[in-house]
Amino acid sequence: MAEIKQYRKSELALKYFPECETKEGALSNLKSWIRGNVELTTALKSCGMPPRKKTFTPKEVALIFHFLGEPTSSSG
């Protein structure tokens, strides 16, 4: 079970996409997943998440886990 805590965006992205060769690639994939989930995008916006922030708060991480499921990898 992944821990609900503050994560750097790239750190959480690598947990979802450990096969990516770069953190930028993993982050791009995670952003695509988030944008593709309208309910998650709406929930994150309602939290006041600024788009250029480098971290996810524990509340944002909980929302991501709720809508996308927890990452299956703990690497990163």
Buried (B, 14 or more C-beta within 10 A) or exposed (E): EBEBEEBBBBBBBBBBBBEBEEBEBBBEBBEEBBEEBEEBBEBBEEEEBEEEEEEBBEBBBBBBBEBBEBBEEEEB
